[in-house]
Amino acid sequence: MYLKIFKSKIIFSYIIFFIFFISLFVSSCHKDENYITDTSVKLSFSNDSISFDTVFTTIGSTTKILKIYNNEKRPLLISSIYLAGGSSSNFRINVDGVPGISFKDVEINGNDSLWIFVRVTVDPGNQSTPFIITDSIVFNTNGNIQDVKLCAWGQDAYYHTPTEHIEGLPPFSYAGCASAWANDKPHVIYGYTVVDTDSTLIIQAGTKIHLYKNAVIWVYNGGSIKVNGNKDNPVIFQGTRLEQYYNDMPGQWNKIWLSAGSKDNVINYAIIKNGTIGIQADTLGSLVSPTLRLSNTIIKNMSSAALWGQGSHIWAVNSVFANCGLYNIILSIGGKYSFKHCTAGNFWNYSTRTSPALLLNNYYKDYLGNYQVRSLDSAYFGNCIIYGSNNDEIGLDRFSSASVFNYNFDHCLIKTTLNISDTIFYKSIIKNIDPLFINNQTVNYNISTGSPAINAGKNLNVITDILGNMRDAQPDIGAYEYVP
């Protein structure tokens, strides 16, 4: 009896499986019959072309998205999707999560879509000027051939990649001894590029320097960097991504590091943007001559700070420090500083910012937890604007009243809650009045008509402004002289 029941169950299972198989086959055939076969029916695309801004050779691009639409009620079967350039193409595609260069029998349901992700890697072209790379994605649907054009601009570059691996140090390459970087092609930096002891790196006008994620230009003890830009051809420091999305994206690279003992560093007419710290000048700088002379320079969109001096000696004129995640300027562990005709504006909008645009500090806590105090010999701000979106854009972090903490704001426009009645520290101050920058978010800190900064400065013998405009006998406050 049990054997009969067992045999009956097996026979029943076979019958069920057979019915399921037949139904699946019929369903499949039925589904195939539902595909649109009309050759006049076409796919629709989110774009008729995909273009990439300048991409450095050997460095892959960002990923772009193409959407393909079936606007019919019934499903479409795309016989093939492929790159016209085949395996030799610089482009690569990913169709609905599957990477490759060619795909067969891709189905799109009625009134549905699928995604194609596109990237490009540019082969070296041995050219100093940008060159163009093209291809297309081809679609064959019922014999109907359609394509989407692909285009990318490629750019050769000088690559600085780590060649030295010393225990206790990050991987690095040497910038060269008494070297001048050519400006005919961009320079791309990976890891740390070191200006060694008794070496000088000279960067010519018009040079473009692109730093990869976490990359650093490290000016070592006894080394120097000379950035010799000019008004029409500034030296530009930025990340390696050149697509429009990254134009103002902070945190793409690390910093320019003037480490302890570096000397006679000069940066004139530079644009330094989209990193973590623009310039960090460390302790042990000589108080006799500046560790850094900074002029006619814009440092902006840094995730931490534009300029960070640690017990250093910095002289700055006609420079702009803009839109940073923490501080525009932080002068810590004492030191000696002079800022003339500078503008620090902070309208950071990537996150909440509670720190001031400018912070002065004269101490640090060592590894044992003890406070070490260093004299702030002087911090002079003449004809400067320090403004932003916070209520207080000046921070004074003094360890004790007995320590040396000398600072002076002279003919400045500042935003602060501090008491500015003491004329030892504050002279001819415009407090909490909007300087009327032309555009806060695009960092156009030129002042517009009616600005309180116009004719409110004193003569500090700074002949021209950051744009080369002549300053008159009654100069304006900030890096820009108002020109009607």
C-alpha positions as CSV (number, residue, x, y, z in Angstrom):
1,M,0.0,0.0,0.0
2,Y,2.8,2.4,0.9
3,L,4.6,1.5,-2.2
4,K,1.6,2.4,-4.4
5,I,1.2,5.7,-2.6
6,F,4.9,6.5,-3.1
7,K,4.7,5.6,-6.9
8,S,1.6,7.8,-7.2
9,K,3.5,10.8,-5.7
10,I,6.4,10.3,-8.1
11,I,4.0,10.2,-11.1
12,F,2.1,13.2,-9.9
13,S,5.4,15.2,-9.5
14,Y,6.4,14.3,-13.0
15,I,3.1,15.5,-14.3
16,I,3.4,18.8,-12.4
17,F,6.9,19.4,-13.7
18,F,5.8,18.5,-17.3
19,I,2.9,21.0,-17.1
20,F,5.2,23.7,-15.7
21,F,7.8,23.1,-18.4
22,I,5.2,23.3,-21.2
23,S,3.6,26.4,-19.8
24,L,7.0,28.1,-19.5
25,F,7.8,27.2,-23.1
26,V,4.5,28.5,-24.3
27,S,4.8,31.6,-22.2
28,S,8.3,32.2,-23.6
29,C,7.1,31.7,-27.2
30,H,4.2,34.0,-26.5
31,K,6.6,36.6,-25.1
32,D,8.8,36.4,-28.2
33,E,5.7,36.9,-30.4
34,N,5.0,40.1,-28.4
35,Y,8.2,41.8,-29.4
36,I,7.7,44.7,-31.7
37,T,9.1,43.8,-35.2
38,D,8.2,47.1,-36.9
39,T,11.4,48.5,-38.4
40,S,10.1,52.1,-38.1
41,V,10.0,51.9,-34.3
42,K,13.0,53.7,-32.8
43,L,14.6,53.9,-29.4
44,S,14.7,57.2,-27.6
45,F,17.8,58.5,-25.8
46,S,18.4,60.9,-22.9
47,N,21.2,62.5,-25.0
48,D,22.1,62.2,-28.6
49,S,25.8,62.5,-27.6
50,I,28.0,62.1,-24.5
51,S,31.0,64.4,-24.1
52,F,33.7,64.5,-21.5
53,D,35.7,67.5,-20.6
54,T,39.5,67.3,-20.7
55,V,40.8,64.0,-19.4
56,F,44.4,63.4,-18.6
57,T,46.1,60.5,-20.4
58,T,46.1,57.2,-18.5
59,I,43.6,58.7,-15.9
60,G,40.1,57.4,-16.3
61,S,37.2,59.9,-16.5
62,T,34.2,60.3,-14.3
63,T,31.2,58.0,-15.2
64,K,28.4,59.5,-17.3
65,I,24.9,58.0,-17.8
66,L,22.9,57.4,-20.9
67,K,19.3,56.3,-20.6
68,I,17.5,54.4,-23.4
69,Y,13.7,54.5,-23.6
70,N,11.1,52.2,-25.2
71,N,8.1,54.5,-25.6
72,E,5.9,51.7,-27.0
73,K,3.4,49.6,-25.0
74,R,5.0,46.3,-26.1
75,P,8.5,45.1,-25.4
76,L,11.4,45.8,-27.8
77,L,14.4,43.4,-28.4
78,I,17.6,45.2,-29.2
79,S,19.6,42.8,-31.3
80,S,22.9,44.4,-30.4
81,I,24.5,47.2,-28.5
82,Y,28.2,47.8,-29.2
83,L,31.0,50.3,-29.3
84,A,31.8,51.1,-32.9
85,G,35.5,51.2,-32.0
86,G,35.4,47.7,-30.6
87,S,38.1,46.5,-28.3
88,S,40.5,49.3,-29.4
89,S,38.1,52.0,-28.2
90,N,39.1,54.3,-25.4
91,F,35.6,54.2,-24.1
92,R,34.0,51.5,-22.0
93,I,30.3,50.9,-21.4
94,N,28.2,49.1,-18.8
95,V,24.7,48.1,-19.8
96,D,22.3,47.6,-16.9
97,G,25.1,46.6,-14.6
98,V,27.0,44.4,-17.0
99,P,30.4,45.8,-18.3
100,G,31.6,45.1,-21.8
101,I,32.0,46.5,-25.4
102,S,29.3,44.4,-27.1
103,F,25.9,43.1,-26.0
104,K,23.3,40.8,-27.7
105,D,19.5,40.6,-27.4
106,V,18.9,43.3,-24.8
107,E,15.2,43.6,-23.9
108,I,13.3,46.7,-22.9
109,N,9.8,46.3,-21.7
110,G,7.0,48.5,-22.9
111,N,7.2,52.1,-21.6
112,D,10.4,51.2,-19.8
113,S,14.1,52.2,-20.0
114,L,17.6,50.9,-19.3
115,W,20.8,52.5,-18.2
116,I,24.2,52.6,-19.9
117,F,27.2,53.9,-18.0
118,V,30.1,55.4,-20.0
119,R,33.7,56.0,-19.1
120,V,36.8,56.9,-21.1
121,T,40.6,56.4,-20.6
122,V,42.8,58.4,-22.9
123,D,46.0,57.0,-24.3
124,P,49.1,59.2,-24.4
125,G,49.2,61.4,-27.5
126,N,52.6,63.0,-27.1
127,Q,51.0,66.4,-27.6
128,S,51.2,69.6,-25.6
129,T,47.8,70.7,-26.7
130,P,44.5,68.9,-26.0
131,F,43.3,66.4,-28.6
132,I,40.0,64.9,-29.3
133,I,38.8,61.3,-29.1
134,T,35.6,60.0,-30.6
135,D,33.5,56.9,-30.9
136,S,29.8,55.9,-30.8
137,I,27.5,53.4,-29.2
138,V,25.5,51.6,-31.9
139,F,22.1,50.1,-31.4
140,N,20.5,47.6,-33.8
141,T,16.7,47.1,-33.3
142,N,14.9,45.2,-36.0
143,G,17.5,46.2,-38.5
144,N,17.0,49.8,-37.5
145,I,20.5,51.3,-36.8
146,Q,20.9,54.2,-34.3
147,D,23.9,55.6,-32.5
148,V,24.9,57.9,-29.8
149,K,28.1,59.9,-30.3
150,L,30.9,59.8,-27.8
151,C,33.5,62.5,-27.5
152,A,36.4,63.3,-25.1
153,W,39.2,65.8,-25.0
154,G,42.5,64.2,-24.0
155,Q,45.5,66.0,-22.5
156,D,49.1,64.8,-22.1
157,A,50.9,65.8,-19.0
158,Y,54.1,65.6,-17.0
159,Y,53.5,62.9,-14.3
160,H,55.1,63.0,-10.9
161,T,54.7,59.6,-9.3
162,P,56.4,58.2,-6.2
163,T,59.8,56.7,-6.8
164,E,61.1,56.7,-3.3
165,H,59.9,54.5,-0.5
166,I,61.6,55.3,2.8
167,E,60.4,53.8,6.1
168,G,58.5,56.3,8.2
169,L,57.8,58.6,5.2
170,P,55.0,58.5,2.7
171,P,55.9,57.4,-0.9
172,F,57.3,60.4,-2.7
173,S,59.1,61.7,-5.8
174,Y,61.7,64.5,-6.0
175,A,60.7,67.8,-7.6
176,G,64.3,68.2,-8.8
177,C,67.3,70.3,-7.7
178,A,67.1,74.0,-8.8
179,S,64.5,72.8,-11.3
180,A,62.0,74.8,-13.3
181,W,58.9,73.0,-14.4
182,A,58.0,73.5,-18.0
183,N,54.6,75.1,-18.6
184,D,53.8,73.6,-22.1
185,K,51.8,70.7,-20.5
186,P,50.1,70.3,-17.2
187,H,51.8,68.6,-14.3
188,V,50.0,65.8,-12.5
189,I,51.1,64.9,-9.0
190,Y,50.5,61.5,-7.3
191,G,51.5,61.1,-3.6
192,Y,54.1,63.5,-2.3
193,T,56.4,65.6,-4.5
194,V,59.3,66.8,-2.4
195,V,61.4,69.9,-2.8
196,D,64.5,68.7,-0.9
197,T,67.0,70.5,1.2
198,D,69.0,73.2,-0.7
199,S,66.7,72.7,-3.7
200,T,64.5,75.3,-5.3
201,L,61.4,74.5,-7.4
202,I,60.6,77.3,-9.9
203,I,57.1,77.2,-11.4
204,Q,56.7,79.5,-14.4
205,A,53.8,81.6,-15.3
206,G,50.9,79.8,-16.9
207,T,51.8,76.4,-15.4
208,K,48.8,74.2,-14.5
209,I,49.4,71.8,-11.6
210,H,46.9,69.0,-10.9
211,L,47.1,67.0,-7.7
212,Y,45.5,63.6,-7.3
213,K,43.6,62.6,-4.2
214,N,45.7,63.2,-1.0
215,A,48.6,64.5,-3.1
216,V,51.0,67.0,-1.5
217,I,53.7,69.4,-2.6
218,W,56.2,69.2,0.3
219,V,58.8,71.8,0.6
220,Y,61.3,70.2,3.0
221,N,63.7,71.8,5.5
222,G,66.0,74.1,3.6
223,G,64.1,73.9,0.4
224,S,62.2,76.7,-1.4
225,I,59.4,77.1,-3.9
226,K,59.1,80.1,-6.3
227,V,55.7,80.5,-8.0
228,N,56.2,83.1,-10.7
229,G,52.8,83.7,-12.1
230,N,51.6,87.0,-13.6
231,K,48.3,88.8,-14.0
232,D,47.5,87.3,-17.4
233,N,49.0,83.8,-16.7
234,P,48.6,82.8,-13.1
235,V,49.8,79.4,-11.9
236,I,46.9,77.2,-11.1
237,F,46.8,74.4,-8.4
238,Q,43.7,72.2,-8.5
239,G,42.6,68.5,-8.6
240,T,42.8,66.1,-11.5
241,R,39.1,66.1,-12.3
242,L,38.3,68.7,-14.9
243,E,34.6,67.9,-15.5
244,Q,32.3,70.8,-14.7
245,Y,30.9,69.0,-11.6
246,Y,34.3,69.3,-9.9
247,N,34.9,73.0,-10.7
248,D,34.3,74.1,-7.1
249,M,34.4,70.8,-5.2
250,P,36.6,71.0,-2.1
251,G,38.8,68.3,-0.7
252,Q,40.1,66.9,-4.0
253,W,43.8,67.0,-2.9
254,N,45.8,67.6,0.2
255,K,48.0,70.7,0.5
256,I,51.1,72.7,-0.3
257,W,53.2,72.1,2.7
258,L,56.0,74.5,3.7
259,S,57.5,72.3,6.4
260,A,59.6,73.5,9.3
261,G,62.8,75.1,8.1
262,S,61.7,75.7,4.5
263,K,62.8,79.2,3.5
264,D,62.3,82.1,1.1
265,N,59.1,80.7,-0.4
266,V,57.5,83.1,-2.9
267,I,54.0,82.7,-4.4
268,N,52.9,85.4,-6.8
269,Y,49.8,85.3,-9.0
270,A,48.5,81.9,-8.2
271,I,45.0,80.3,-8.0
272,I,44.9,77.5,-5.4
273,K,41.6,75.7,-5.2
274,N,39.6,72.7,-4.2
275,G,42.0,71.0,-1.8
276,T,42.0,70.4,1.9
277,I,44.6,73.0,3.0
278,G,45.8,75.5,0.5
279,I,49.1,76.4,2.1
280,Q,50.4,75.1,5.4
281,A,53.5,76.9,6.7
282,D,55.0,75.2,9.7
283,T,57.1,76.3,12.7
284,L,60.8,77.2,12.9
285,G,60.4,79.8,10.2
286,S,62.9,82.6,10.5
287,L,61.5,85.8,12.1
288,V,64.1,87.8,10.2
289,S,62.8,87.1,6.7
290,P,59.4,85.7,5.9
291,T,59.0,81.9,5.4
292,L,56.4,82.8,2.8
293,R,55.8,85.9,0.6
294,L,52.3,85.6,-0.8
295,S,50.9,88.1,-3.3
296,N,48.1,88.5,-5.9
297,T,46.8,85.1,-5.1
298,I,43.4,83.5,-4.6
299,I,43.0,80.5,-2.4
300,K,39.5,79.1,-2.3
301,N,37.1,76.2,-1.7
302,M,39.3,74.3,0.8
303,S,37.6,71.8,3.0
304,S,39.7,72.9,6.0
305,A,41.7,76.1,5.6
306,A,43.1,78.4,2.9
307,L,46.2,79.4,4.8
308,W,47.5,77.8,8.0
309,G,50.6,79.3,9.6
310,Q,52.1,77.5,12.6
311,G,54.6,79.7,14.4
312,S,55.7,80.9,11.1
313,H,56.5,84.2,9.4
314,I,54.2,85.1,6.6
315,W,53.9,88.3,4.5
316,A,50.8,88.6,2.3
317,V,49.4,91.3,0.1
318,N,46.6,91.7,-2.5
319,S,45.4,88.1,-1.8
320,V,42.0,86.5,-1.4
321,F,41.1,83.7,1.0
322,A,37.6,82.3,0.3
323,N,34.9,79.8,1.2
324,C,36.6,77.2,3.4
325,G,35.1,74.5,5.6
326,L,36.8,75.6,8.8
327,Y,39.0,78.7,8.6
328,N,40.1,81.0,5.8
329,I,43.2,81.9,7.7
330,I,44.5,80.2,10.9
331,L,47.6,81.6,12.5
332,S,48.4,79.3,15.4
333,I,51.3,78.6,17.8
334,G,52.4,82.3,17.7
335,G,54.6,83.7,14.9
336,K,54.9,86.9,12.9
337,Y,52.4,87.9,10.2
338,S,51.6,90.8,8.0
339,F,48.5,91.1,5.7
340,K,48.0,94.2,3.6
341,H,45.0,94.7,1.2
342,C,43.7,91.1,1.7
343,T,40.2,89.9,1.6
344,A,38.9,86.9,3.6
345,G,35.3,86.1,2.8
346,N,33.7,82.8,4.0
347,F,30.3,81.9,2.7
348,W,30.9,78.1,2.9
349,N,27.7,76.2,2.0
350,Y,28.7,72.5,1.9
351,S,28.1,72.0,5.6
352,T,27.5,73.9,8.8
353,R,30.5,76.1,9.7
354,T,31.0,77.3,13.3
355,S,34.6,78.4,13.1
356,P,35.6,82.0,12.3
357,A,37.2,83.1,9.0
358,L,40.3,84.2,10.9
359,L,41.7,82.6,14.0
360,L,44.7,83.8,16.0
361,N,46.3,81.4,18.6
362,N,49.5,81.2,20.6
363,Y,49.7,77.7,22.1
364,Y,49.4,74.0,21.5
365,K,49.1,70.9,23.6
366,D,52.0,68.4,23.4
367,Y,51.8,64.6,23.4
368,L,52.0,64.6,27.2
369,G,49.0,66.9,27.4
370,N,51.0,69.9,28.5
371,Y,50.3,73.3,27.1
372,Q,53.2,74.9,25.2
373,V,53.0,78.7,24.6
374,R,54.7,80.5,21.8
375,S,54.7,84.3,21.4
376,L,52.5,85.9,18.8
377,D,55.0,88.6,18.1
378,S,52.7,90.4,15.7
379,A,49.7,89.9,13.5
380,Y,49.1,93.0,11.4
381,F,46.1,93.4,9.2
382,G,46.1,96.7,7.2
383,N,43.3,97.6,4.8
384,C,41.8,94.1,5.0
385,I,38.2,92.7,4.8
386,I,37.3,89.8,7.1
387,Y,33.7,88.9,6.5
388,G,31.3,86.0,6.1
389,S,28.1,84.3,6.9
390,N,28.8,83.8,10.6
391,N,28.1,86.4,13.3
392,D,31.7,86.4,14.4
393,E,34.4,85.9,11.8
394,I,37.4,86.7,14.1
395,G,38.6,84.3,16.8
396,L,41.2,85.3,19.4
397,D,42.5,82.1,21.2
398,R,45.0,83.4,23.7
399,F,46.4,81.0,26.3
400,S,46.9,83.6,29.2
401,S,47.0,87.3,29.7
402,A,50.7,87.0,30.6
403,S,51.7,85.6,27.2
404,V,52.7,87.7,24.2
405,F,49.7,88.2,21.9
406,N,50.2,91.2,19.6
407,Y,47.7,91.9,16.9
408,N,46.4,95.0,15.1
409,F,43.5,95.7,12.8
410,D,44.2,98.9,11.0
411,H,41.6,100.4,8.6
412,C,39.8,97.1,8.2
413,L,36.2,96.0,7.5
414,I,35.4,93.2,9.9
415,K,32.5,91.1,11.1
416,T,32.7,90.4,14.8
417,T,31.1,90.5,18.2
418,L,34.3,91.6,19.8
419,N,34.7,94.9,21.6
420,I,36.8,97.0,19.2
421,S,37.1,100.1,21.4
422,D,40.8,99.5,22.3
423,T,42.8,101.6,19.8
424,I,45.9,99.6,20.5
425,F,44.3,96.7,18.6
426,Y,41.7,98.4,16.4
427,K,42.1,101.6,14.4
428,S,39.5,103.1,12.0
429,I,37.4,99.9,11.9
430,I,34.2,99.4,9.9
431,K,32.3,96.8,11.9
432,N,29.5,94.5,10.7
433,I,28.6,96.4,7.5
434,D,28.2,94.3,4.3
435,P,31.2,95.0,2.0
436,L,28.9,94.4,-1.0
437,F,31.0,91.8,-2.8
438,I,29.8,91.3,-6.4
439,N,29.2,87.6,-5.9
440,N,29.8,85.7,-2.7
441,Q,29.4,82.1,-4.0
442,T,31.5,82.5,-7.2
443,V,34.2,84.2,-5.1
444,N,34.0,87.5,-7.0
445,Y,35.1,89.6,-4.1
446,N,35.5,92.7,-6.1
447,I,33.4,95.4,-4.4
448,S,30.4,97.0,-6.0
449,T,29.0,100.5,-6.1
450,G,28.2,101.8,-2.6
451,S,30.6,99.5,-0.8
452,P,31.7,100.9,2.6
453,A,35.2,99.7,1.7
454,I,35.6,102.4,-1.1
455,N,38.1,105.1,-0.1
456,A,38.2,103.8,3.5
457,G,41.8,102.6,3.6
458,K,45.1,104.2,4.3
459,N,48.1,104.5,2.1
460,L,50.3,101.4,2.7
461,N,52.4,101.9,-0.4
462,V,50.6,99.0,-2.3
463,I,50.6,100.6,-5.7
464,T,48.2,98.2,-7.6
465,D,45.4,95.8,-6.7
466,I,45.1,92.1,-7.4
467,L,43.9,92.8,-11.0
468,G,46.7,95.3,-11.7
469,N,44.5,98.4,-11.2
470,M,46.2,101.4,-9.8
471,R,45.3,102.4,-6.3
472,D,44.5,106.1,-5.7
473,A,45.7,108.3,-2.9
474,Q,42.7,107.2,-0.8
475,P,42.8,103.4,-1.4
476,D,40.0,101.0,-0.9
477,I,39.9,98.3,1.7
478,G,40.5,94.8,0.5
479,A,42.3,93.1,-2.4
480,Y,40.3,95.0,-5.1
481,E,40.4,98.7,-5.9
482,Y,36.9,99.8,-7.0
483,V,36.7,100.7,-10.7
484,P,33.5,102.4,-11.7
